Amino acid sequence: MNRTAPGRERRHVTVTGVVQGVGFRPFVYALAQELGLTGWVTNDARGVEAEVEGPAATVAEFCTRIGTRPPPLAVVESVEHRAVPLENDGSGFTIRPSSGGPGRTLVSPDTATCDACLGELADPADRRHRHPFITCTHCGPRFTVVTSLPYDRDRTTMAGFPMCADCAREYADPADRRFHAQPIACPACGPRLTLRTGPDDPGGPRDGEALAEARRLLAAGAVVAVKGIGGYHLACDAGDPAAVRTLRKRKNRGGKPFAVLAGSLETVRRLAHVGPEERELLLGPRKPVVLLRRRARAGDEIAAGVAPGSPDLGFMLPYTPVHRLLLGLPGDPPGPSVLVMTSGNRSGEPIVTDDAEALTRLAGLADAWLAHDRPIHVPCDDSVVRVCAGAELPVRRSRGYAPFPVALPVPVVPALAVGGDLKNTFCAGDGRYAWLSAHVGDMDDLATLNAFERATGHLTELTAVEPRLLVADRHPGYRSTQWARRAAGARGLTLRQVQHHHAHVASAMAEHGLDGSEPVIGVAFDGTGYGDDGAVWGGEVLLADYDGYRRFAHLAYVPLPGGDAAVRNPYRMALSHLRAAGLPWHDGLPCAAAATPEERRLLERQLERGLNCVPTSSMGRLFDAVSSLAGVCHRVEYEAQAAMELESAALDDLAGPLADDERNDAYRFMLRSVCQDPWAPLIADPAPVLAAAVADVRAGVPAGPVARRFHRAVVGLVLEVCTVARERTGLGTVALSGGVFCNALLTEGCGAVLERDGFTVLRHHRVPPNDGGLALGQLIVAARSGATP
């Protein structure tokens, strides 16, 4: 065998990143064929390995193009190549079977059905016409069907579906779009749909008949449980008020908005305002739920009960073939043009993925079940995003995003950070990568805890992270923290705990690539977080890096009367804030009128004696208080309802961006020191804000102007505190984090005034500002190489 030849070269190439399940081996094969190179390509646990041989210049071109022109779904992190001896075997180029071994690759998220597959789906001449599981190398399920790596069919939930001769031929044809597409299937060999009407129904219509009957039921006002990629949805006609009321009542949803599925971008544009950034999100391969400002005429097609009290509607476009077929193809009988699509679960429980469980857990919620026999290996709920200041702001990072990693600015030891108890996501990290899980949910029942434990096992297996460290919140009552404590003891691992708001700020720093060598001014506004003094923090300005933080300023403490009772009843927070500000509970104030005279007497006694009244500096609770004070919301049925409705009221009164509102009627906080120590935290006292709001309300000023003036006051406070911090420390970078910054009006306003004043502003674009992004901050604070316990 000739090991050398003039002008010829053979190179071994290793490609890492999102390179499995995205058609990378077929791409390499086609590239080698185009360039006339011999060799082979394979998947292994590290990524994609290849060897190519041919003229040296052509081999060099191959090594360049493999990293710069990858398939649409691939993300190439690195391309390494080295010279190896020539083989001159003349056998062409082959795809070798995958191999295991040590190492790590990145799994693609589930991806929406591509345009080519949608075209085949609607083409009566195509053999996959109306096939509910049409997919190719560029689209379809990935994360939710992968059971282990390397990514091959026998390591997915498609292993139980042997390919027919036609699919096998496409799978083996380098010129075919389905060359080595692992979820490949067709009506002859793929999964099948079944429609059932209850647990005792052995199964009614199949496949196309099942879809037709599901469409008929939806048009007739029924609620149908629909099995998707990452779990079940509960669907109904979004234009049918009775159907929406039925679903809301059955699910015990309260007033929380539903997401909706529209058949086309044109439909969305008819019902909501769509900018270029929103259009890109709606049409892109991730297809999240996008929060859009509704048009006035949206009420003609969308029932009022879909999103009561919200100026926004959450839209998504079909991301699976089943969705497309449910909304109908050309020539189908008329049916709903917009469907409610909400997570298939009971309130507080995780999304249902198992078919047998769906028939029991969704009994009483659904009238029928449209199921299929392709197993879902891991749950993955829909992602929710909005556009803020022209950029994506994640509200829930899940399907289409997980488990795509976040590159870290500093290396971490192998670790698992478990997040918080609300909007839980967890995070596995090792080296320069962190993998955030899909949305798990609120950790308030056994089913969610079990789902959390299964998901941690799946993610750490896929990422080959073997944690040496567990990281949790400092709150002793968090179920996530208790789980981490038990797991650390059982596995002999170290447990580290990170303060809640420090983790929020660190999360923003990490996603922006800061190495922590210089502190930032971290503005962490949320509803609740366990403070160093045992109080409930939530209106914090920290001087923070990854090694630690100092509390520079915070909202003045007020009693949280009754704990969760105050969270559920914002009028209690309003009365507590008024009392702390020395303001009387006038009978004409909406928050006072919301409580019965007896309840007011009991609450006053409770506040006087400090019974069950932990102090709080929460900005989220101040938003609740002002919402009730202005007469917007007195009792909440879902998290952040009062604050969201206050934002809506402010938007109704606002003609342009908050930062550009020149009306000189904003309220103003009082910033004060509590002692002579220049490093003692500054106190942001809301008493002047509340006094001005009370005066406006008693004078008959509507809720809109009160809400707008309050938002402007918070923007002014952020600018004032950050300016003082810069004067004292020289720091010029501000990180905005915490759940309050899901409020686009506030985030845009704060960002604009800070940037106008010369600050560098870090806003969340890749992970949520709420507790869905908490685990990333926990990880980088606690697991950095050399981090102290």
C-alpha positions in Angstrom: 0.0 0.0 0.0 1.5 3.3 -1.1 1.8 5.6 2.0 3.0 8.7 0.0 2.3 10.2 -3.4 3.3 13.6 -4.8 0.5 16.2 -4.5 -1.9 13.8 -2.7 -3.0 14.0 0.9 -5.2 12.1 3.4 -6.6 13.8 6.4 -8.6 12.7 9.5 -11.3 15.2 10.3 -13.2 15.6 13.5 -16.3 17.9 13.6 -18.0 18.8 16.9 -21.2 20.7 17.6 -24.8 20.0 16.6 -23.8 17.5 14.0 -26.0 14.4 14.6 -29.5 14.1 13.5 -29.1 17.0 11.1 -28.0 15.3 8.0 -24.3 15.9 8.5 -23.0 12.5 7.3 -25.0 12.8 4.1 -23.7 16.3 3.7 -20.1 15.0 4.1 -20.8 12.2 1.7 -22.2 14.6 -1.0 -19.3 17.0 -0.5 -16.7 14.3 -0.9 -18.5 13.0 -4.0 -18.6 16.5 -5.5 -14.9 16.9 -4.9 -14.0 13.4 -6.1 -12.4 12.4 -2.8 -12.2 8.9 -1.3 -12.6 7.9 2.3 -15.3 7.5 4.9 -17.5 9.3 7.5 -19.1 8.1 10.7 -20.9 9.2 13.9 -19.2 8.6 17.2 -19.7 9.9 20.8 -17.5 13.0 20.0 -19.4 14.1 16.9 -18.6 13.3 13.3 -15.3 11.6 12.2 -14.2 11.5 8.6 -11.1 10.7 6.5 -10.7 12.1 3.0 -8.0 11.5 0.4 -7.2 13.2 -2.8 -5.3 16.1 -4.3 -3.9 18.3 -1.4 -5.7 21.4 -2.6 -9.0 19.6 -2.9 -8.6 18.0 0.5 -8.0 21.6 1.9 -11.1 22.8 0.2 -13.1 20.0 1.8 -11.7 20.9 5.3 -12.8 24.5 4.8 -16.3 23.8 3.4 -17.2 21.2 6.0 -17.2 24.0 8.6 -18.4 27.0 6.7 -21.3 25.5 4.6 -23.0 22.9 6.9 -26.6 21.6 6.6 -29.3 24.0 7.7 -29.9 22.5 11.2 -26.2 21.9 12.0 -24.1 24.1 14.2 -20.4 23.5 13.8 -18.4 24.3 17.0 -15.0 23.1 15.8 -13.3 21.4 12.9 -10.0 19.7 13.6 -8.0 17.8 11.0 -4.6 16.1 10.9 -2.6 14.4 8.2 -2.6 10.6 8.1 -0.9 8.1 5.8 -2.4 7.6 2.3 -4.3 4.4 1.6 -5.1 4.7 -2.1 -7.7 2.0 -1.8 -9.8 3.4 -4.6 -13.0 2.3 -2.9 -14.8 5.6 -3.2 -16.4 7.3 -0.2 -18.6 5.4 2.3 -20.7 6.0 5.4 -19.5 3.7 8.1 -21.7 2.4 11.0 -21.7 4.6 14.1 -19.4 3.8 16.9 -19.5 4.6 20.7 -16.7 5.3 23.0 -15.8 8.3 25.2 -16.5 11.9 24.2 -19.5 14.1 23.6 -21.6 15.5 20.8 -24.5 17.8 20.8 -28.1 16.7 20.0 -30.3 18.8 17.7 -33.5 20.1 19.2 -36.8 19.0 17.6 -37.3 21.0 14.5 -40.5 22.2 12.7 -41.5 20.4 9.4 -39.5 21.9 6.5 -41.1 23.5 3.4 -40.1 20.5 1.2 -41.9 18.1 3.5 -44.9 20.4 3.7 -45.0 20.4 -0.1 -45.0 16.6 -0.3 -47.6 16.5 2.5 -50.0 18.5 0.3 -49.2 16.8 -3.0 -51.7 14.1 -4.0 -49.1 12.6 -6.4 -46.5 12.1 -3.6 -46.4 8.8 -1.7 -46.3 10.7 1.6 -49.4 12.7 0.7 -51.2 13.4 4.1 -48.6 11.3 6.0 -48.8 12.6 9.6 -45.1 11.7 10.3 -43.4 13.1 7.2 -39.8 14.1 8.0 -36.4 14.3 6.4 -32.8 15.1 7.4 -33.7 18.8 7.7 -36.7 18.5 10.0 -38.7 16.5 12.6 -38.2 15.1 16.0 -34.7 14.7 17.4 -34.3 15.4 21.2 -37.6 13.9 22.2 -36.9 10.6 20.4 -33.2 10.1 21.0 -32.6 7.4 23.7 -28.8 7.4 23.5 -25.9 8.4 21.3 -24.5 8.1 18.7 -27.6 9.2 16.9 -28.9 6.2 14.8 -32.3 4.8 14.3 -31.8 1.9 16.7 -31.1 4.5 19.4 -34.4 6.4 18.9 -38.0 5.6 19.6 -38.3 4.8 15.8 -36.4 1.6 16.5 -39.6 -0.4 16.6 -40.6 0.7 13.0 -38.6 -1.3 10.4 -38.3 0.6 7.1 -40.2 -0.6 4.1 -38.3 -1.2 0.9 -39.1 2.2 -0.5 -38.0 4.0 2.7 -34.8 1.8 2.9 -34.0 2.8 -0.7 -34.3 6.5 0.1 -32.3 6.1 3.3 -29.5 4.5 1.3 -29.5 6.9 -1.7 -26.9 9.7 -1.3 -28.9 11.9 -3.7 -32.1 11.6 -1.6 -33.2 14.2 1.0 -33.8 11.4 3.4 -30.4 9.8 3.0 -29.6 8.5 6.6 -32.6 10.4 8.0 -33.2 8.4 11.2 -37.0 9.2 11.7 -37.8 8.3 8.1 -41.2 6.6 7.6 -44.1 6.5 5.3 -47.7 5.3 5.4 -46.5 1.7 4.8 -44.0 1.5 7.6 -44.3 4.4 10.0 -46.3 5.2 13.1 -50.1 5.3 12.9 -52.8 7.6 14.3 -55.7 6.4 16.3 -58.7 8.3 17.6 -60.2 7.2 20.9 -63.1 8.6 22.9 -62.1 7.3 26.4 -60.1 4.8 28.4 -62.4 2.0 27.5 -62.4 2.7 23.8 -60.2 0.1 22.1 -59.6 2.5 19.2 -61.8 3.9 16.6 -60.8 5.5 13.3 -57.1 5.2 12.1 -54.8 7.5 10.2 -56.7 9.8 7.7 -60.0 8.9 9.1 -58.8 9.7 12.6 -57.7 13.1 11.5 -60.9 13.8 9.7 -63.0 12.8 12.7 -60.8 15.0 15.0 -61.3 18.0 12.7 -65.1 17.3 12.8 -65.1 17.1 16.6 -63.1 20.4 16.9 -65.5 22.1 14.5 -68.4 20.9 16.7 -66.9 22.4 19.8 -65.2 19.4 21.3 -61.9 19.4 23.3 -59.4 17.0 21.7 -56.2 15.7 23.3 -53.6 15.7 20.5 -50.3 13.8 20.9 -47.4 15.9 19.5 -43.6 15.7 19.4 -42.9 16.4 23.1 -46.2 15.6 24.7 -50.0 16.0 24.5 -51.9 19.2 23.8 -55.5 20.0 24.6 -57.0 21.6 21.5 -60.3 23.4 20.8 -61.7 25.9 18.3 -60.2 29.3 19.4 -63.2 31.1 17.8 -65.8 29.1 19.7 -66.5 30.9 23.1 -68.3 27.9 24.5 -65.5 25.5 23.6 -62.9 27.9 25.1 -65.0 28.3 28.3 -65.3 24.5 28.6 -61.6 23.9 28.2 -60.8 26.7 30.7 -63.2 25.3 33.3 -62.1 21.7 32.9 -58.4 22.5 33.2 -59.0 24.9 36.1 -57.0 27.4 34.2 -58.5 30.6 35.8 -57.8 33.6 33.5 -54.3 32.5 32.3 -54.0 33.1 28.5 -54.0 30.2 26.1 -51.6 29.8 23.2 -53.2 29.4 19.8 -52.2 27.6 16.6 -52.9 29.5 13.3 -52.8 28.0 9.9 -50.7 30.7 8.2 -48.7 33.9 8.7 -51.5 35.7 6.9 -54.0 34.6 9.5 -51.7 35.8 12.3 -51.2 39.2 10.6 -54.9 39.6 10.3 -55.3 39.1 14.1 -52.1 40.6 15.5 -49.3 43.1 14.8 -46.3 41.2 13.3 -42.9 43.0 12.9 -39.9 41.6 11.0 -38.4 40.0 14.1 -41.7 38.3 15.0 -42.1 37.1 11.4 -38.7 35.5 11.5 -39.6 33.7 14.8 -42.9 32.5 13.5 -41.5 31.1 10.3 -38.2 29.8 11.5 -37.3 26.2 12.3 -38.0 26.5 16.0 -41.6 27.7 15.7 -42.1 28.9 19.4 -45.2 30.5 20.7 -44.6 34.2 19.9 -46.4 36.9 22.1 -47.9 39.5 19.8 -50.0 42.6 20.3 -53.5 41.8 19.3 -55.4 43.9 16.7 -58.7 45.4 17.7 -60.5 43.1 15.2 -59.0 40.0 16.7 -62.1 39.6 18.8 -64.1 38.8 15.6 -62.2 35.5 15.2 -60.7 34.8 18.6 -63.0 34.2 21.6 -62.5 36.7 24.4 -61.8 33.8 26.8 -58.6 32.8 25.0 -56.6 35.6 26.7 -58.8 37.7 29.0 -57.2 40.8 30.3 -54.1 40.5 28.1 -53.1 42.8 25.3 -51.1 40.0 23.7 -52.0 36.8 22.0 -49.5 33.9 21.9 -49.4 32.6 18.3 -47.5 29.7 16.8 -47.6 28.2 13.3 -47.8 24.4 12.7 -44.6 22.7 13.5 -45.7 19.1 13.0 -47.5 17.4 10.1 -50.4 16.6 12.4 -50.8 20.2 13.2 -50.9 21.1 9.5 -53.5 18.4 8.8 -55.7 19.4 11.8 -56.0 22.9 10.3 -56.7 21.4 6.9 -55.2 21.1 3.4 -56.6 22.7 0.3 -59.9 21.0 -0.6 -60.6 19.8 2.9 -64.0 20.6 4.5 -64.1 23.9 6.3 -62.9 23.8 9.9 -61.4 26.1 12.6 -58.7 28.4 11.2 -57.2 29.0 14.7 -57.0 26.4 17.5 -56.3 26.8 21.1 -53.2 24.6 21.8 -52.4 24.3 25.5 -50.3 21.8 27.4 -51.9 18.5 27.9 -51.9 18.3 31.7 -53.9 19.1 34.7 -53.1 22.3 36.6 -49.8 22.0 38.3 -48.8 18.6 36.7 -46.2 18.0 34.0 -47.2 17.6 30.4 -48.5 14.1 29.6 -46.4 12.0 27.2 -47.5 8.4 27.8 -50.6 7.2 25.9 -52.0 5.1 28.7 -51.5 8.0 31.2 -53.1 10.4 28.7 -56.3 8.3 28.8 -56.5 8.5 32.6 -54.8 11.8 33.5 -56.7 13.7 30.8 -60.0 12.0 31.4 -62.6 14.7 32.2 -60.6 17.3 30.3 -60.7 15.9 26.7 -63.7 14.5 24.7 -61.4 12.5 22.4 -57.7 11.5 22.1 -55.8 11.7 18.8 -52.8 9.6 19.6 -50.0 7.8 17.7 -47.7 4.9 18.5 -44.3 6.6 18.3 -43.1 6.8 21.9 -41.9 10.2 23.3 -38.7 9.5 25.2 -38.6 12.9 27.1 -41.2 15.6 27.6 -40.7 18.9 25.8 -43.3 21.7 26.2 -43.7 24.6 23.7 -41.3 27.5 24.0 -42.6 31.0 24.5 -40.8 34.2 23.3 -41.5 37.8 22.7 -39.6 40.6 20.9 -38.2 43.3 23.1 -36.3 46.3 21.7 -35.9 44.5 18.4 -34.4 41.3 19.9 -35.8 37.9 21.1 -36.7 37.7 24.8 -37.3 34.1 25.9 -40.1 33.6 28.4 -39.9 29.8 28.3 -37.0 28.0 26.6 -38.0 24.5 25.7 -39.0 22.8 22.4 -36.9 24.0 19.5 -34.2 25.3 21.8 -33.4 22.5 24.3 -31.0 20.9 24.5 -28.9 23.3 22.4 -26.1 24.4 24.7 -24.9 27.8 25.9 -21.2 28.4 25.4 -19.6 29.4 28.7 -17.0 32.2 29.1 -15.2 30.2 31.7 -14.8 26.4 32.2 -16.8 24.6 34.8 -16.3 21.2 36.4 -18.9 18.5 35.6 -22.0 19.7 37.5 -25.8 19.7 37.6 -27.6 22.9 38.7 -31.2 22.2 39.6 -32.7 25.7 39.3 -35.7 26.9 41.4 -39.2 25.7 42.2 -41.1 27.9 39.7 -40.7 27.5 35.9 -38.1 24.9 36.7 -35.4 24.1 34.3 -32.1 22.5 35.3 -28.7 22.7 33.7 -25.8 20.3 33.2 -22.4 21.7 32.5 -18.9 20.6 31.8 -15.9 22.5 30.4 -17.1 25.3 28.2 -20.7 24.2 27.7 -23.9 24.3 29.7 -27.0 22.4 28.6 -30.3 23.7 29.8 -33.2 21.3 30.0 -36.6 21.7 28.5 -39.2 23.4 30.7 -40.1 21.1 33.6 -42.7 23.3 35.4 -43.5 24.2 39.0 -42.1 21.7 41.5 -45.2 21.4 43.6 -46.3 17.8 43.1 -44.9 14.3 43.0 -45.5 13.9 39.3 -43.4 16.9 38.5 -40.6 15.8 40.8 -40.6 12.4 39.1 -40.5 14.0 35.6 -37.6 16.2 36.8 -35.6 13.2 38.0 -36.2 11.3 34.7 -35.2 14.4 32.7 -32.0 14.9 34.6 -31.0 11.3 33.9 -31.7 11.7 30.2 -29.9 15.0 29.7 -26.8 14.0 31.6 -26.7 10.8 29.6 -27.0 12.6 26.3 -24.4 15.2 27.2 -22.0 12.6 28.9 -21.9 14.9 32.0 -21.1 12.9 35.1 -21.7 15.5 37.8 -19.2 15.8 40.6 -21.1 18.7 42.0 -24.8 19.6 42.6 -25.9 23.2 42.8 -29.1 24.6 44.2 -30.8 27.7 45.5 -30.3 28.7 49.1 -34.0 28.6 50.0 -34.3 25.7 52.5 -37.9 25.1 51.6 -37.4 24.7 47.8 -38.2 21.1 46.6 -35.4 21.4 44.1 -33.0 22.2 46.9 -34.3 19.3 49.0 -33.9 17.0 46.0 -30.3 18.1 45.4 -29.5 17.6 49.1 -30.8 14.1 49.0 -29.1 13.3 45.7 -25.8 14.7 46.9 -25.9 12.5 50.0 -26.9 9.4 48.1 -24.3 9.8 45.4 -21.5 11.2 47.6 -21.4 14.5 45.8 -20.7 18.0 47.0 -23.7 20.4 47.2 -23.2 24.1 46.8 -26.0 26.7 47.2 -26.2 30.0 45.4 -28.2 33.1 46.4 -31.2 33.5 44.1 -30.6 37.0 42.8 -26.9 36.4 42.4 -27.8 33.5 40.1 -30.1 35.8 38.1 -27.3 38.3 37.5 -24.7 35.6 36.8 -27.1 34.1 34.2 -27.2 37.4 32.3 -23.4 37.7 32.5 -22.8 34.2 31.3 -25.1 34.4 28.3 -23.3 37.6 27.2 -19.9 35.9 27.5 -18.5 37.9 30.5 -15.6 36.1 32.2 -16.3 37.7 35.6 -13.1 39.6 35.8 -15.0 42.8 36.4 -18.2 43.2 38.4 -21.5 44.4 36.9 -24.3 46.4 38.3 -26.9 43.7 38.6 -30.6 44.8 38.7 -32.5 41.7 39.8 -36.2 42.3 40.1 -38.6 39.4 40.7 -41.3 38.1 43.0 -39.4 36.2 45.6 -36.0 35.0 46.5 -34.4 33.9 49.8 -32.3 36.7 51.2 -29.2 36.6 53.3 -31.1 38.0 56.2 -34.0 35.6 55.9 -36.2 38.2 54.3 -37.9 37.7 50.9 -35.8 39.7 48.5 -36.9 40.7 45.0 -36.0 44.4 44.4 -32.2 44.1 44.4 -29.3 46.0 42.9 -26.1 44.0 43.4 -22.5 44.7 42.6 -21.7 41.2 41.4 -19.2 39.0 39.6 -19.1 35.2 39.7 -17.2 35.1 42.9 -19.7 37.0 45.0 -21.9 40.1 45.3 -22.6 43.1 47.5 -26.1 44.4 48.0 -25.8 48.0 46.8 -29.5 49.0 47.0 -32.9 47.4 47.5 -36.6 48.2 47.7 -37.7 49.2 51.2 -38.9 46.3 53.3 -42.7 45.9 53.8 -44.5 43.1 55.5 -45.7 40.2 53.4 -49.0 39.5 55.2 -49.8 35.8 55.2 -47.1 34.8 52.7 -48.8 33.1 49.8 -52.1 34.7 50.7 -50.6 38.1 49.9 -49.3 36.7 46.5 -52.8 35.4 45.6 -54.5 38.6 46.7 -52.7 41.7 45.5 -55.0 43.9 47.5 -53.3 42.6 50.7 -50.0 43.8 49.3 -51.5 47.2 48.4 -52.8 47.7 51.9 -49.5 46.5 53.4 -47.6 49.0 51.2 -50.0 51.8 52.1 -49.6 51.2 55.8 -45.8 51.1 55.5 -45.9 54.4 53.6 -48.1 56.0 56.4 -51.1 56.3 54.0 -54.6 55.7 55.2 -56.9 53.0 53.8 -59.5 55.3 52.3 -62.8 53.5 51.6 -62.8 54.9 48.0 -59.5 53.2 47.1 -60.1 50.1 45.0 -57.7 48.0 47.0 -59.5 48.8 50.2 -62.9 48.2 48.6 -61.7 44.7 47.5 -61.5 43.6 51.2 -64.4 43.2 53.5 -64.5 45.4 56.6 -63.8 42.4 58.7 -60.9 41.3 56.6 -59.4 44.8 56.8 -59.7 44.8 60.6 -58.0 41.4 60.7 -55.3 42.5 58.3 -54.6 45.7 60.3 -54.2 43.7 63.5 -51.9 41.2 61.7 -49.7 44.0 60.4 -49.6 45.7 63.8 -48.5 42.6 65.6 -46.3 41.2 62.8 -48.1 37.9 62.7 -46.9 35.7 59.8 -45.5 38.9 58.2 -42.0 38.1 56.8 -40.4 41.3 55.4 -40.1 41.6 51.6 -38.2 43.9 49.2 -39.9 42.3 46.2 -40.4 44.5 43.1 -42.9 41.9 41.9 -45.1 42.4 44.9 -44.9 46.2 44.5 -46.2 45.7 40.9 -49.1 43.6 42.4 -49.8 46.4 45.0 -50.0 49.1 42.4 -52.2 46.9 40.2 -54.7 46.6 43.0 -54.4 50.2 44.0 -55.2 51.3 40.5 -58.2 49.0 40.4 -56.7 46.7 37.7 -56.4 43.3 39.5 -57.2 42.4 43.1 -57.0 38.6 43.0 -54.8 36.4 40.8 -55.4 33.1 39.2 -52.0 32.6 37.8 -48.5 33.8 38.5 -47.7 37.5 37.6 -51.3 38.1 36.5 -51.6 41.4 38.3 -48.3 42.7 37.0 -49.1 41.6 33.4 -52.5 43.4 33.6 -50.8 46.5 34.9 -48.4 46.5 32.0 -51.4 46.1 29.7 -53.0 49.2 31.3 -49.8 51.2 30.8 -49.6 50.2 27.2 -53.1 51.4 26.6 -52.1 54.8 27.8 -48.8 55.0 26.0 -48.4 56.4 22.5 -44.7 55.5 22.1 -41.7 54.0 23.9 -41.7 54.6 27.6 -38.2 56.2 27.5 -39.4 58.8 25.0 -42.6 59.7 26.9 -41.9 63.4 27.7 -44.9 64.0 29.9 -43.6 65.3 33.2 -46.0 63.3 35.4 -44.0 60.3 36.4 -44.0 59.3 40.0 -40.6 59.2 41.8 -39.1 56.9 44.4 -37.0 58.3 47.3 -33.5 57.0 47.4 -32.0 57.2 50.9 -29.3 55.9 53.1 -30.0 54.2 56.4 -26.7 55.1 58.1 -23.4 57.0 57.7 -21.7 53.9 56.3 -21.1 54.7 52.6 -21.2 51.0 51.7 -24.5 50.3 53.5 -27.2 49.5 51.0 -29.3 52.3 49.7 -33.0 52.1 50.3 -35.5 52.7 47.4 -38.6 54.0 49.3 -41.8 53.7 47.3 -43.8 55.9 49.7 -43.7 59.0 47.4 -44.8 56.8 44.5 -47.7 55.4 46.4 -48.8 58.8 47.8 -48.9 60.2 44.2 -50.8 57.1 42.9 -53.3 57.4 45.8 -53.8 61.1 45.0 -54.4 60.3 41.3 -56.8 57.4 42.1 -58.8 59.5 44.5 -59.0 62.3 41.9 -60.5 59.9 39.4 -57.5 59.3 37.2 -58.0 56.1 35.2 -55.9 53.0 35.7 -53.9 53.6 32.4 -52.2 56.8 33.4 -51.5 55.5 36.9 -49.9 52.3 35.4 -47.8 54.3 32.9 -46.6 56.7 35.6 -45.6 53.8 37.8 -43.6 52.1 35.1 -41.8 55.4 34.4 -41.0 55.7 38.1 -39.4 52.2 38.1 -37.4 53.1 35.0 -36.3 56.3 36.7 -35.3 54.4 39.8 -33.1 52.0 37.9 -31.3 54.8 36.1 -30.8 56.8 39.4 -29.4 53.8 41.3 -27.1 52.7 38.5 -25.8 56.3 38.1 -25.0 56.4 41.8 -23.3 53.0 41.6 -21.2 54.2 38.6 -20.2 57.3 40.5 -19.0 55.3 43.5 -17.4 52.3 41.7 -16.7 53.3 38.1 -18.7 50.3 36.9 -20.5 50.9 33.6 -22.2 47.6 32.7 -25.7 46.9 33.9 -27.4 43.4 33.9 -31.2 43.3 33.9 -32.5 40.0 35.2 -35.4 38.5 37.2 -38.9 37.7 36.2 -40.1 41.3 36.3 -38.0 41.9 33.2 -40.3 39.7 31.2 -42.2 42.9 31.2 -41.2 44.2 27.7 -42.4 47.8 28.5 -40.2 48.0 31.5 -37.2 46.3 29.9 -37.2 48.5 26.8 -37.6 51.6 29.0 -34.7 50.7 31.3 -32.5 49.6 28.5 -33.1 52.8 26.5 -32.5 55.3 29.3 -29.4 53.4 30.5 -27.8 53.2 27.1 -28.7 56.9 26.5 -26.7 57.6 29.6 -23.6 55.7 28.5 -24.2 52.3 30.2 -23.6 49.0 28.6 -26.8 47.0 29.1 -27.1 43.2 29.3 -30.6 41.9 28.5 -31.6 38.3 28.2 -31.8 36.9 24.6 -30.8 33.2 25.0 -32.2 32.2 28.4 -35.3 33.6 30.2 -34.8 36.4 32.7 -37.3 34.6 35.0 -36.5 31.4 37.0 -36.3 29.4 33.8 -32.8 30.9 33.4 -31.8 30.5 37.1 -29.8 27.2 36.7 -27.3 28.7 34.3 -26.4 31.4 36.8 -26.2 28.8 39.6 -23.9 26.6 37.5 -21.4 29.3 36.6 -21.2 30.7 40.1 -20.7 27.4 41.9 -19.0 25.1 39.3 -16.3 27.3 37.8 -12.9 25.6 38.0 -11.4 26.9 41.2 -14.7 28.3 42.6 -14.8 28.3 46.3 -17.6 26.4 48.1 
